[in-house]
Amino acid sequence: MSVQIIKSARPGKPVTWYIYAFRGGPMIRKAVQPRKPNLTRADHEAIAAALVDDRTAPAHLLRVTLREWCPHVEGKGGSVEWAGLADGTRKVWRGHVDLIEARWGDKPISVWNDPRMVEMVVKWRDERAATPRSADAGITVLRAFIEYARLRGRVAINVAKDIPTLYKGGDRAEILWTHDDIAAFEYAAWEAGQPHIIDILQLAAVTGLRRADLVTLTWEQIGALAIVKTALKKSRGKRRRAIIPRTPQLEIVLAELRGRYREDGVDTVLVNSMGRPWSGDGVGGSFNRIRDAAGISHIDGEGVERRKHLHDVRGTFCTMLLTEWELTDDEAAEIMAWSPGRIAQIRKVYVDHARVIVALAERIAAKQTARNK
C-alpha cells in the first residue's frame, strides 16, 4: 500500500490537499496550500498506525465489508461482483469507494439496517451538489456496495435504492451530430494539424460503436457482410455481440482507413499519427479538444447548452439506419442495443419531424405555383 494524496481545486476556493494513509485508508491530514505537501514525520507515524489498525479492524466495521467488495489493490482479492465490472468502471468507482470509506468506514455495518440512514445518504449527496454527476455516481457506487452486503447477509435492506439523481442532463437521446457538426469538426482538425482524429468521428458515424469498441476494433473482426464484435462494456450484466452491416457508407470509410500507416503487427482499424493503436483516454482527450475548438454543442428546448460527446455520434448512425436504409425501430434497436422506445424517440425528433417539414414546404410551393398560373 502507498500513501494517497488527493488534490481539491475549486473556482474561488483555496487549493486543498487530503492525505490518506493508503488508498481507501483514513485521512491523516488536510493541507491548504498551492503545492503538493511533503510528508512529515508525524504523517509517517500516522500512516504506520493506520496500517496496524487496518490489519486488526474489527469484522463488524463497514470498511471490512467494503474491502471484501473492492480490494485496496486491484487484482488482489475483492468480490466476483467487483471483478465483473468493466476496467473503466472500476477505475472511476474507486474514487467513490475511497470517499465512502472515509465517510463511514469506522461505523458498524449494522447501522445500514436503519431506514433512517436514507437521510444520511441524501445528505451526503447534497453536500456534493456542486458536482451533480459525481454526486450521483457516488450514490450509484454506494448502492452497489450495500447490495453486495445485503446479499451476504450483513444488512437486510438497501437504503441507497431509489435516491433521486441531481444531474438533469443524463437523457441524451435527442442529442446527435449533424452534418454541419461533422463538417465543423473536420475543419477544426485540419486547422489543428491533426487530421487523423477525423478517422475516429467517421468510423463512429458509420458503425455506432462505443469509444472502447472503436479503439479495439480489428480488421479480423470485419467480415464479408458485417462487423462482428463482442462489446467491451456490459449492458444489463452481459456483453452483447455487435453485428453491424457493411453499408456503402462503412465501405468508404474502411477503404480510407486501410491506407493509414501502421507499425508492424498493428491490426486495429484506428491508429494514431504514429501508426499505433489508440488508448481510450487518448481518443477521448484528443477528440474533445477538437470538438471544443469547433464549438460543437447542443441547445435543448429550455436553452440549456451541453457539449456533444463522441458517444452522441451513435445517434447519427441510428438516424442513418432509419432514413437511408429504412429499418424498423425493432431492427435498428437490435443493431444499436437500445430499446425500441429510444429509437422511436430519435425517429420522432430527427426523422418524422424532418419529413413533416419537407412535406409542408412542398405543399406551400405547390400552392404558390398554382396561384401564379
C-alpha positions as CSV (number, residue, x, y, z in Angstrom):
1,M,0.0,0.0,0.0
2,S,1.1,3.6,-0.6
3,V,0.1,6.9,0.7
4,Q,-2.7,8.7,-1.3
5,I,-2.8,12.5,-1.7
6,I,-5.8,13.9,-3.4
7,K,-6.0,17.5,-4.7
8,S,-9.2,19.6,-4.5
9,A,-9.2,22.8,-6.5
10,R,-12.5,24.6,-7.0
11,P,-13.1,28.0,-8.5
12,G,-12.9,30.7,-5.8
13,K,-11.6,28.2,-3.2
14,P,-8.1,27.6,-1.9
15,V,-6.3,24.5,-3.2
16,T,-6.7,21.8,-0.6
17,W,-4.8,18.5,-0.3
18,Y,-6.2,15.4,1.5
19,I,-3.6,13.0,2.7
20,Y,-4.7,9.4,3.3
21,A,-2.7,6.7,4.9
22,F,-3.3,4.5,1.9
23,R,-5.9,4.2,-0.9
24,G,-9.2,3.7,1.0
25,G,-7.5,4.3,4.3
26,P,-8.2,7.0,6.9
27,M,-7.3,10.7,6.2
28,I,-4.3,11.7,8.3
29,R,-4.0,15.4,7.4
30,K,-5.6,18.1,5.3
31,A,-3.3,20.8,3.9
32,V,-4.4,24.1,2.4
33,Q,-1.6,25.3,0.1
34,P,-0.9,25.7,-3.6
35,R,1.7,23.0,-3.9
36,K,1.6,19.3,-3.1
37,P,2.6,18.8,0.5
38,N,5.6,16.8,1.6
39,L,5.1,14.0,4.2
40,T,6.2,15.0,7.7
41,R,7.5,12.7,10.5
42,A,4.0,12.9,12.1
43,D,2.5,11.8,8.8
44,H,4.7,8.7,8.7
45,E,3.8,7.9,12.2
46,A,0.1,8.2,11.5
47,I,0.4,6.1,8.4
48,A,2.2,3.3,10.4
49,A,-0.6,3.4,13.0
50,A,-3.3,3.3,10.3
51,L,-1.7,0.2,8.7
52,V,-1.7,-1.6,12.1
53,D,-5.4,-0.6,12.6
54,D,-6.2,-1.8,9.1
55,R,-4.8,-5.3,9.8
56,T,-6.7,-5.6,13.1
57,A,-10.0,-3.9,12.0
58,P,-13.0,-5.5,13.8
59,A,-15.1,-7.6,11.4
60,H,-18.3,-5.6,12.2
61,L,-16.9,-2.3,10.7
62,L,-18.2,-1.2,7.3
63,R,-14.6,-0.9,5.9
64,V,-14.1,-4.6,6.3
65,T,-17.1,-5.5,4.1
66,L,-16.3,-2.6,1.8
67,R,-12.8,-4.0,1.1
68,E,-14.2,-7.5,0.7
69,W,-16.2,-6.0,-2.2
70,C,-13.5,-3.6,-3.6
71,P,-9.9,-4.5,-2.7
72,H,-7.3,-2.0,-1.7
73,V,-5.1,-3.1,-4.6
74,E,-6.6,-4.1,-7.9
75,G,-6.2,-7.8,-8.6
76,K,-5.5,-8.8,-5.0
77,G,-8.7,-10.1,-3.5
78,G,-12.1,-8.5,-3.9
79,S,-15.5,-9.9,-4.9
80,V,-16.8,-11.5,-8.1
81,E,-19.1,-8.5,-8.5
82,W,-16.2,-6.1,-8.5
83,A,-14.1,-8.2,-10.8
84,G,-17.1,-8.4,-13.2
85,L,-17.1,-4.6,-13.7
86,A,-15.5,-3.2,-16.8
87,D,-12.0,-1.8,-16.3
88,G,-13.1,1.7,-16.9
89,T,-15.9,1.4,-14.4
90,R,-13.6,0.1,-11.7
91,K,-11.2,3.0,-12.4
92,V,-14.0,5.6,-11.9
93,W,-15.7,3.8,-9.0
94,R,-12.5,3.5,-6.9
95,G,-12.5,7.2,-6.0
96,H,-16.1,6.9,-4.8
97,V,-15.2,3.8,-2.8
98,D,-12.5,5.8,-1.0
99,L,-14.9,8.6,-0.2
100,I,-17.4,6.0,1.2
101,E,-14.7,4.5,3.4
102,A,-13.6,7.9,4.6
103,R,-17.2,8.8,5.5
104,W,-18.5,5.6,7.1
105,G,-15.6,3.1,7.2
106,D,-15.3,3.1,11.0
107,K,-19.0,2.8,11.6
108,P,-20.6,-0.6,12.2
109,I,-22.1,-2.1,9.0
110,S,-25.3,-2.9,11.0
111,V,-26.3,0.8,11.1
112,W,-27.3,0.4,7.5
113,N,-30.2,-1.7,8.7
114,D,-31.9,1.5,10.0
115,P,-34.2,3.1,7.3
116,R,-33.3,6.5,8.8
117,M,-29.9,6.1,7.0
118,V,-31.7,7.2,3.9
119,E,-31.5,10.7,5.3
120,M,-27.7,10.4,5.7
121,V,-27.3,9.2,2.1
122,V,-29.3,12.1,0.8
123,K,-27.3,14.5,3.0
124,W,-24.0,13.1,1.5
125,R,-25.4,13.5,-2.0
126,D,-26.5,17.1,-1.3
127,E,-23.1,18.0,0.1
128,R,-21.7,17.3,-3.3
129,A,-24.3,19.1,-5.3
130,A,-21.7,21.4,-6.8
131,T,-20.7,18.4,-8.9
132,P,-24.0,16.7,-9.5
133,R,-22.8,14.0,-11.8
134,S,-20.1,13.0,-9.4
135,A,-22.6,13.1,-6.5
136,D,-25.0,10.8,-8.4
137,A,-22.1,8.4,-9.3
138,G,-21.3,8.2,-5.5
139,I,-24.8,7.1,-4.8
140,T,-24.6,4.5,-7.6
141,V,-21.4,3.1,-6.1
142,L,-22.8,3.1,-2.5
143,R,-26.0,1.4,-3.8
144,A,-23.9,-1.4,-5.5
145,F,-21.8,-1.9,-2.3
146,I,-24.8,-2.1,0.0
147,E,-26.5,-4.6,-2.3
148,Y,-23.3,-6.7,-2.0
149,A,-23.6,-6.5,1.7
150,R,-27.3,-7.4,1.6
151,L,-26.7,-10.5,-0.5
152,R,-24.0,-11.6,2.1
153,G,-26.4,-11.2,5.0
154,R,-24.6,-8.2,6.5
155,V,-27.7,-5.9,6.1
156,A,-31.3,-6.5,5.5
157,I,-32.2,-3.6,3.3
158,N,-30.6,-1.3,0.7
159,V,-31.2,2.3,1.8
160,A,-29.4,3.7,-1.2
161,K,-32.1,2.5,-3.6
162,D,-34.5,4.9,-5.1
163,I,-32.4,8.0,-4.3
164,P,-33.3,10.7,-6.9
165,T,-30.4,12.0,-9.1
166,L,-29.3,15.6,-9.1
167,Y,-27.9,15.7,-12.6
168,K,-30.6,16.5,-15.1
169,G,-28.6,16.2,-18.3
170,G,-28.4,12.4,-18.3
171,D,-31.0,11.8,-21.0
172,R,-29.1,12.4,-24.3
173,A,-31.4,10.5,-26.6
174,E,-32.2,13.6,-28.6
175,I,-28.6,14.7,-29.0
176,L,-26.7,13.6,-32.1
177,W,-24.1,15.0,-34.5
178,T,-25.5,16.8,-37.6
179,H,-23.8,17.1,-41.0
180,D,-22.8,20.6,-40.0
181,D,-21.2,19.4,-36.8
182,I,-19.2,16.8,-38.6
183,A,-18.0,19.4,-41.2
184,A,-17.0,21.8,-38.4
185,F,-15.1,19.1,-36.6
186,E,-13.2,18.1,-39.7
187,Y,-12.3,21.7,-40.4
188,A,-11.1,22.2,-36.9
189,A,-9.0,19.0,-37.0
190,W,-7.3,20.2,-40.2
191,E,-6.7,23.6,-38.7
192,A,-5.1,22.0,-35.7
193,G,-2.8,19.8,-37.9
194,Q,-4.5,16.6,-36.6
195,P,-6.5,15.2,-39.5
196,H,-6.0,11.6,-38.1
197,I,-8.6,12.4,-35.4
198,I,-11.2,12.7,-38.2
199,D,-10.9,8.9,-38.6
200,I,-12.4,8.5,-35.1
201,L,-15.5,10.5,-35.9
202,Q,-16.0,9.0,-39.4
203,L,-15.8,5.4,-38.1
204,A,-18.2,6.1,-35.2
205,A,-20.7,7.7,-37.6
206,V,-20.9,4.6,-39.8
207,T,-20.7,1.9,-37.0
208,G,-22.4,3.4,-33.9
209,L,-19.7,1.7,-31.8
210,R,-18.8,3.0,-28.3
211,R,-15.4,4.5,-27.7
212,A,-13.9,1.4,-26.2
213,D,-15.1,-0.7,-29.1
214,L,-13.9,1.8,-31.7
215,V,-10.3,1.7,-30.4
216,T,-10.2,-2.1,-30.1
217,L,-11.8,-2.9,-33.4
218,T,-9.5,-5.0,-35.6
219,W,-9.5,-5.9,-39.2
220,E,-10.1,-9.5,-38.3
221,Q,-13.4,-8.6,-36.8
222,I,-14.7,-7.2,-40.1
223,G,-16.4,-10.0,-42.0
224,A,-17.6,-10.2,-45.6
225,L,-21.1,-8.9,-44.7
226,A,-20.8,-7.3,-41.3
227,I,-18.6,-6.3,-38.4
228,V,-18.9,-8.8,-35.6
229,K,-17.5,-7.7,-32.3
230,T,-18.2,-8.5,-28.6
231,A,-18.7,-5.2,-26.8
232,L,-16.2,-4.4,-24.0
233,K,-18.9,-2.7,-22.0
234,K,-21.6,-4.8,-20.3
235,S,-25.2,-4.0,-20.9
236,R,-27.6,-5.3,-18.2
237,G,-24.8,-7.5,-16.9
238,K,-24.0,-9.1,-20.3
239,R,-21.5,-8.3,-23.0
240,R,-23.5,-8.1,-26.2
241,R,-22.2,-9.0,-29.6
242,A,-22.4,-6.2,-32.1
243,I,-23.3,-7.1,-35.6
244,I,-23.1,-4.1,-37.9
245,P,-23.9,-4.5,-41.6
246,R,-21.3,-3.4,-44.1
247,T,-23.2,-0.4,-45.6
248,P,-21.8,1.6,-48.6
249,Q,-21.0,4.4,-46.1
250,L,-19.0,2.0,-44.0
251,E,-17.2,0.6,-47.1
252,I,-16.0,4.1,-48.0
253,V,-14.6,4.7,-44.5
254,L,-12.9,1.3,-44.3
255,A,-11.3,1.9,-47.7
256,E,-9.7,5.1,-46.4
257,L,-8.6,3.6,-43.1
258,R,-6.9,0.6,-44.8
259,G,-4.4,3.1,-46.3
260,R,-3.3,4.5,-42.9
261,Y,0.3,3.9,-41.8
262,R,0.7,1.2,-39.2
263,E,3.6,-0.1,-37.3
264,D,4.4,-3.8,-37.8
265,G,1.9,-6.1,-36.1
266,V,-0.8,-3.4,-35.5
267,D,-4.2,-4.7,-36.6
268,T,-6.5,-2.1,-35.2
269,V,-8.7,-0.3,-37.7
270,L,-8.0,3.1,-36.0
271,V,-4.4,4.2,-35.4
272,N,-2.9,7.4,-34.2
273,S,-0.5,9.6,-36.0
274,M,2.4,7.3,-35.2
275,G,0.6,4.2,-36.6
276,R,-0.1,2.8,-33.1
277,P,-3.4,1.7,-31.5
278,W,-5.3,4.5,-29.7
279,S,-6.0,4.2,-26.0
280,G,-9.5,5.0,-24.7
281,D,-8.2,8.0,-22.8
282,G,-6.1,9.2,-25.7
283,V,-9.1,9.1,-28.0
284,G,-11.3,10.9,-25.6
285,G,-8.9,13.8,-24.8
286,S,-7.8,14.3,-28.5
287,F,-11.4,14.2,-29.7
288,N,-12.7,16.6,-27.1
289,R,-10.0,19.2,-27.8
290,I,-11.0,19.3,-31.5
291,R,-14.7,19.4,-30.6
292,D,-14.2,22.3,-28.2
293,A,-12.1,24.1,-30.8
294,A,-15.0,23.7,-33.3
295,G,-17.6,24.9,-30.7
296,I,-19.8,21.9,-31.1
297,S,-22.7,21.8,-28.6
298,H,-26.4,21.0,-28.3
299,I,-29.0,23.5,-27.0
300,D,-32.2,22.0,-25.8
301,G,-35.7,23.4,-25.7
302,E,-35.1,25.2,-22.5
303,G,-32.0,26.9,-23.8
304,V,-29.5,24.8,-21.9
305,E,-26.3,24.2,-23.7
306,R,-24.4,20.9,-23.5
307,R,-21.3,19.7,-25.2
308,K,-21.8,16.9,-27.7
309,H,-19.8,13.8,-26.9
310,L,-18.3,11.1,-29.1
311,H,-21.0,8.8,-27.7
312,D,-23.6,11.0,-29.2
313,V,-22.4,10.1,-32.7
314,R,-24.2,6.8,-32.1
315,G,-27.5,8.8,-32.6
316,T,-26.2,9.9,-36.0
317,F,-25.6,6.3,-37.0
318,C,-29.1,5.5,-35.8
319,T,-30.7,8.1,-38.0
320,M,-28.8,6.7,-41.0
321,L,-30.3,3.3,-40.3
322,L,-33.8,4.8,-40.1
323,T,-33.5,7.2,-43.1
324,E,-31.0,5.7,-45.6
325,W,-31.9,2.1,-45.0
326,E,-35.5,2.5,-43.7
327,L,-35.1,0.0,-40.9
328,T,-37.9,-0.5,-38.4
329,D,-37.5,0.6,-34.8
330,D,-37.0,-3.0,-33.7
331,E,-34.4,-3.7,-36.4
332,A,-32.4,-0.5,-35.5
333,A,-32.7,-1.3,-31.8
334,E,-31.2,-4.8,-32.4
335,I,-28.1,-3.3,-34.1
336,M,-27.8,-0.4,-31.6
337,A,-28.6,-2.5,-28.5
338,W,-31.0,0.2,-27.5
339,S,-34.7,-0.1,-26.6
340,P,-37.2,0.3,-29.4
341,G,-38.7,3.2,-27.4
342,R,-35.4,5.1,-27.5
343,I,-35.2,4.5,-31.3
344,A,-38.8,5.8,-31.6
345,Q,-37.8,9.0,-29.8
346,I,-35.0,9.6,-32.2
347,R,-37.3,8.9,-35.1
348,K,-39.8,11.4,-33.8
349,V,-37.3,14.1,-33.3
350,Y,-35.0,13.8,-36.2
351,V,-36.8,11.7,-38.9
352,D,-40.5,12.2,-38.7
353,H,-40.2,15.9,-37.9
354,A,-37.9,16.5,-40.8
355,R,-40.3,14.7,-43.2
356,V,-43.2,16.8,-41.9
357,I,-41.3,20.0,-42.6
358,V,-40.4,18.8,-46.1
359,A,-44.0,17.8,-46.8
360,L,-45.2,21.2,-45.6
361,A,-42.6,23.0,-47.8
362,E,-43.7,21.0,-50.8
363,R,-47.4,21.8,-50.2
364,I,-46.6,25.6,-49.8
365,A,-44.5,25.5,-53.0
366,A,-47.3,23.7,-54.9
367,K,-49.9,26.3,-53.8
368,Q,-47.7,29.2,-54.7
369,T,-47.2,27.6,-58.2
370,A,-50.9,27.2,-58.6
371,R,-51.6,30.9,-57.7
372,N,-49.0,32.1,-60.2
373,K,-50.7,30.3,-63.1
